[in-house]
């Protein structure tokens, strides 16, 4: 099945040009022109990657990115003409997988899309020996069960889905607790500490969950 890409871009000619190039590469491509349409569309349509413009009518690309980050299997490439470091850092904290700065060539966009989707397909398991079993909420390394709770499993799954991506504590809370309960940052820190301890019990030579002071956590094997 062709991988599915959603282009969110209010410049119709540019969106159409990008669609044509991506379709030629074998992708299934859809287009939206407003930010406030994206969340409902993604819920209704399986999507592998969103090519997301920063400046959109209805809702900004940064707000859309933040809303979509509860979907661990979804990759996001942000497209922006604003190249100052504040926007780049904010986009990183919200969980974008990559950036493309305008002006760009469509071939560059295709190359970036291929690279991000390739990383998403590869994941972390082939390199780390980490295996995730959604049916039993079990995680194992080298065949050794880590003994995670359901919440710990969900937290680890979010981090592992996109190695190297920085997740804020709020994003992890949203991914772990879908019932909108009130949970403190310390709860996330406590779960992370327990997961690290359990990983260390079977793989003591490597720390794979990294803290970024004032921002959040990332997984890298």
Kinemage of the C-alpha trace (Angstrom):
@kinemage 1
@onewidth
@group {chain A} dominant
@subgroup {mainchain}
@vectorlist {calphas} color= white
{ca unk a 1} P 0.000 0.000 0.000
{ca unk a 2} L 1.279 3.466 -0.869
{ca unk a 3} L 2.291 5.656 2.038
{ca unk a 4} L -0.189 8.469 2.648
{ca unk a 5} L 0.825 12.105 2.822
{ca unk a 6} L -1.269 15.117 3.758
{ca unk a 7} L -0.095 18.506 2.458
{ca unk a 8} L -1.378 21.440 4.517
{ca unk a 9} L -0.573 24.574 2.531
{ca unk a 10} L -2.650 27.661 1.795
{ca unk a 11} L -0.774 28.477 -1.427
{ca unk a 12} L -2.818 26.364 -3.811
{ca unk a 13} L -0.334 26.353 -6.690
{ca unk a 14} L 2.513 25.307 -4.408
{ca unk a 15} L 0.400 22.583 -2.811
{ca unk a 16} L -0.548 21.259 -6.246
{ca unk a 17} L 3.072 21.252 -7.404
{ca unk a 18} L 4.221 19.331 -4.351
{ca unk a 19} L 1.373 16.857 -4.778
{ca unk a 20} L 2.392 16.195 -8.398
{ca unk a 21} L 6.001 15.488 -7.441
{ca unk a 22} L 5.035 13.213 -4.551
{ca unk a 23} L 2.460 11.312 -6.606
{ca unk a 24} L 5.162 10.646 -9.195
{ca unk a 25} L 7.152 8.972 -6.422
{ca unk a 26} L 4.278 6.625 -5.653
{ca unk a 27} L 2.753 8.344 -2.626
{ca unk a 28} L -0.968 8.809 -2.003
{ca unk a 29} L -1.404 12.551 -1.481
{ca unk a 30} L -4.212 14.763 -0.166
{ca unk a 31} L -4.314 18.535 0.329
{ca unk a 32} L -5.866 20.872 2.896
{ca unk a 33} L -5.571 24.653 2.845
{ca unk a 34} L -6.620 25.501 6.428
{ca unk a 35} L -5.055 24.595 9.748
{ca unk a 36} L -8.362 24.156 11.573
{ca unk a 37} L -9.346 21.292 9.243
{ca unk a 38} L -6.342 19.085 9.906
{ca unk a 39} L -7.128 17.317 13.178
{ca unk a 40} L -10.541 16.053 12.079
{ca unk a 41} L -9.121 14.985 8.720
{ca unk a 42} L -6.286 12.990 10.290
{ca unk a 43} L -8.710 11.263 12.667
{ca unk a 44} L -10.838 10.198 9.718
{ca unk a 45} L -8.072 9.234 7.272
{ca unk a 46} L -5.012 7.034 7.930
{ca unk a 47} L -1.987 9.280 7.393
{ca unk a 48} L 1.737 8.520 7.501
{ca unk a 49} L 3.146 12.026 7.135
{ca unk a 50} L 1.877 15.611 7.263
{ca unk a 51} L 3.717 18.276 5.283
{ca unk a 52} L 2.657 21.223 7.399
{ca unk a 53} L 3.048 24.911 6.584
{ca unk a 54} L 3.713 27.187 9.538
{ca unk a 55} L 1.469 30.098 8.523
{ca unk a 56} L -2.070 28.885 7.894
{ca unk a 57} L -5.563 30.367 8.089
{ca unk a 58} L -7.777 29.071 10.882
{ca unk a 59} L -5.007 27.616 13.021
{ca unk a 60} L -1.245 27.993 12.939
{ca unk a 61} L 1.014 25.159 11.914
{ca unk a 62} L 2.639 25.140 15.349
{ca unk a 63} L -0.727 24.685 17.067
{ca unk a 64} L -1.640 21.943 14.601
{ca unk a 65} L 1.695 20.221 15.229
{ca unk a 66} L 1.098 20.300 18.977
{ca unk a 67} L -2.377 18.819 18.547
{ca unk a 68} L -1.141 16.012 16.291
{ca unk a 69} L 1.715 14.917 18.504
{ca unk a 70} L -0.564 12.564 20.414
{ca unk a 71} L -0.377 10.303 17.334
{ca unk a 72} L 2.967 8.483 17.714
{ca unk a 73} L 2.830 6.850 14.265
{ca unk a 74} L 2.439 10.161 12.433
{ca unk a 75} L 5.467 12.003 11.037
{ca unk a 76} L 5.452 15.785 10.579
{ca unk a 77} L 7.613 17.986 8.366
{ca unk a 78} L 7.138 21.694 8.971
{ca unk a 79} L 7.425 24.132 6.059
{ca unk a 80} L 8.257 27.714 6.941
{ca unk a 81} L 9.537 30.983 5.573
{ca unk a 82} L 10.330 32.081 9.143
{ca unk a 83} L 13.825 30.868 9.860
{ca unk a 84} L 14.583 32.530 13.177
{ca unk a 85} L 15.781 30.253 15.933
{ca unk a 86} L 12.751 30.771 18.187
{ca unk a 87} L 10.397 29.201 15.683
{ca unk a 88} L 12.843 26.369 15.011
{ca unk a 89} L 13.208 25.601 18.724
{ca unk a 90} L 9.472 25.817 19.342
{ca unk a 91} L 8.791 23.485 16.444
{ca unk a 92} L 11.335 21.026 17.806
{ca unk a 93} L 9.759 21.052 21.249
{ca unk a 94} L 6.378 20.393 19.681
{ca unk a 95} L 7.733 17.319 17.948
{ca unk a 96} L 8.300 18.082 14.259
{ca unk a 97} L 10.479 15.476 12.550
{ca unk a 98} L 12.106 17.882 10.119
{ca unk a 99} L 11.975 21.393 8.660
{ca unk a 100} L 11.998 22.760 5.143
{ca unk a 101} L 12.568 26.475 4.671
{ca unk a 102} L 11.048 28.450 1.831
{ca unk a 103} L 12.067 28.912 -0.903
{ca unk a 104} L 12.794 25.269 -1.714
{ca unk a 105} L 12.805 22.957 -4.680
{ca unk a 106} L 10.136 20.244 -4.925
{ca unk a 107} L 12.938 17.693 -5.271
{ca unk a 108} L 14.268 18.749 -1.883
{ca unk a 109} L 10.835 18.182 -0.381
{ca unk a 110} L 10.631 14.716 -1.928
{ca unk a 111} L 14.065 13.845 -0.532
{ca unk a 112} L 13.110 15.028 2.961
{ca unk a 113} L 9.826 13.107 2.848
{ca unk a 114} L 11.620 9.919 1.829
{ca unk a 115} L 14.176 10.323 4.618
{ca unk a 116} L 11.584 10.911 7.348
{ca unk a 117} L 9.379 8.019 6.243
{ca unk a 118} L 12.410 5.762 5.989
{ca unk a 119} L 13.330 6.562 9.602
{ca unk a 120} L 9.745 5.942 10.688
{ca unk a 121} L 9.666 2.554 8.957
{ca unk a 122} L 13.008 1.516 10.388
{ca unk a 123} L 12.165 2.525 13.949
{ca unk a 124} L 14.399 1.438 16.773
{ca unk a 125} L 13.769 -2.262 17.128
{ca unk a 126} L 16.214 -3.644 14.475
{ca unk a 127} L 19.140 -1.742 16.038
{ca unk a 128} L 18.314 -2.096 19.725
{ca unk a 129} L 16.695 -5.492 20.001
{ca unk a 130} L 13.739 -3.781 21.681
{ca unk a 131} L 10.448 -5.504 20.881
{ca unk a 132} L 7.017 -4.086 21.657
{ca unk a 133} L 3.892 -6.244 21.950
{ca unk a 134} L 0.752 -4.092 21.886
{ca unk a 135} L -1.553 -7.027 22.603
{ca unk a 136} L 0.065 -7.746 25.950
{ca unk a 137} L 1.533 -4.329 26.707
{ca unk a 138} L 4.907 -6.051 26.918
{ca unk a 139} L 8.318 -4.697 26.033
{ca unk a 140} L 11.407 -6.876 25.859
{ca unk a 141} L 15.085 -6.505 25.012
{ca unk a 142} L 16.855 -9.546 23.630
{ca unk a 143} L 13.853 -11.627 24.597
{ca unk a 144} L 13.926 -10.494 28.235
{ca unk a 145} L 10.637 -8.992 29.449
{ca unk a 146} L 11.029 -5.546 31.019
{ca unk a 147} L 7.957 -6.011 33.216
{ca unk a 148} L 6.404 -2.634 32.357
{ca unk a 149} L 3.022 -1.493 33.566
{ca unk a 150} L 0.460 -0.523 30.924
{ca unk a 151} L 1.185 3.185 31.434
{ca unk a 152} L 4.946 2.638 31.282
{ca unk a 153} L 4.518 0.630 28.107
{ca unk a 154} L 2.482 3.393 26.465
{ca unk a 155} L 5.048 6.003 27.450
{ca unk a 156} L 7.941 3.957 26.074
{ca unk a 157} L 6.029 3.246 22.864
{ca unk a 158} L 5.537 6.969 22.220
{ca unk a 159} L 9.233 7.679 22.697
{ca unk a 160} L 10.423 4.701 20.647
{ca unk a 161} L 8.145 5.482 17.700
{ca unk a 162} L 10.363 8.428 16.740
{ca unk a 163} L 13.933 8.016 18.014
{ca unk a 164} L 15.621 11.346 18.586
{ca unk a 165} L 12.416 13.351 18.745
{ca unk a 166} L 12.070 15.536 21.808
{ca unk a 167} L 8.762 15.220 23.657
{ca unk a 168} L 7.662 17.705 26.279
{ca unk a 169} L 6.091 16.358 29.447
{ca unk a 170} L 2.703 17.732 28.375
{ca unk a 171} L 2.906 15.818 25.098
{ca unk a 172} L 3.749 12.614 26.942
{ca unk a 173} L 0.876 13.155 29.357
{ca unk a 174} L -1.520 13.628 26.422
{ca unk a 175} L -0.290 10.401 24.825
{ca unk a 176} L -0.451 8.386 28.034
{ca unk a 177} L -3.788 9.580 29.407
{ca unk a 178} L -6.537 9.947 26.811
{ca unk a 179} L -9.238 10.648 29.415
{ca unk a 180} L -8.017 14.216 30.074
{ca unk a 181} L -7.274 13.543 33.738
{ca unk a 182} L -5.046 16.039 35.550
{ca unk a 183} L -1.524 14.648 35.863
{ca unk a 184} L 1.574 16.465 37.109
{ca unk a 185} L 4.951 16.633 35.407
{ca unk a 186} L 6.376 14.694 38.338
{ca unk a 187} L 4.216 11.723 37.363
{ca unk a 188} L 5.943 11.584 33.970
{ca unk a 189} L 9.350 11.887 35.634
{ca unk a 190} L 8.473 9.036 37.989
{ca unk a 191} L 7.425 6.767 35.115
{ca unk a 192} L 10.580 7.616 33.180
{ca unk a 193} L 12.719 6.760 36.224
{ca unk a 194} L 11.013 3.366 36.577
{ca unk a 195} L 11.374 2.577 32.848
{ca unk a 196} L 15.072 3.466 32.943
{ca unk a 197} L 15.568 1.194 35.942
{ca unk a 198} L 13.806 -1.702 34.227
{ca unk a 199} L 15.806 -1.258 31.023
{ca unk a 200} L 19.024 -1.093 33.054
{ca unk a 201} L 18.140 -4.383 34.739
{ca unk a 202} L 18.465 -6.230 31.406
{ca unk a 203} L 20.761 -3.829 29.537
{ca unk a 204} L 22.957 -2.029 32.117
{ca unk a 205} L 25.529 -0.672 29.678
{ca unk a 206} L 23.366 1.854 27.843
{ca unk a 207} L 21.057 4.719 28.759
{ca unk a 208} L 18.399 5.087 26.056
{ca unk a 209} L 15.966 7.659 27.486
{ca unk a 210} L 17.632 11.057 27.663
{ca unk a 211} L 16.510 14.136 29.596
{ca unk a 212} L 16.674 17.628 28.099
{ca unk a 213} L 16.632 20.144 30.909
{ca unk a 214} L 13.567 22.377 30.793
{ca unk a 215} L 12.154 20.633 27.701
{ca unk a 216} L 11.414 16.939 28.119
{ca unk a 217} L 12.665 13.522 26.989
{ca unk a 218} L 13.846 11.663 23.919
{ca unk a 219} L 14.700 8.051 23.097
{ca unk a 220} L 17.957 7.178 21.370
{ca unk a 221} L 19.611 3.781 21.357
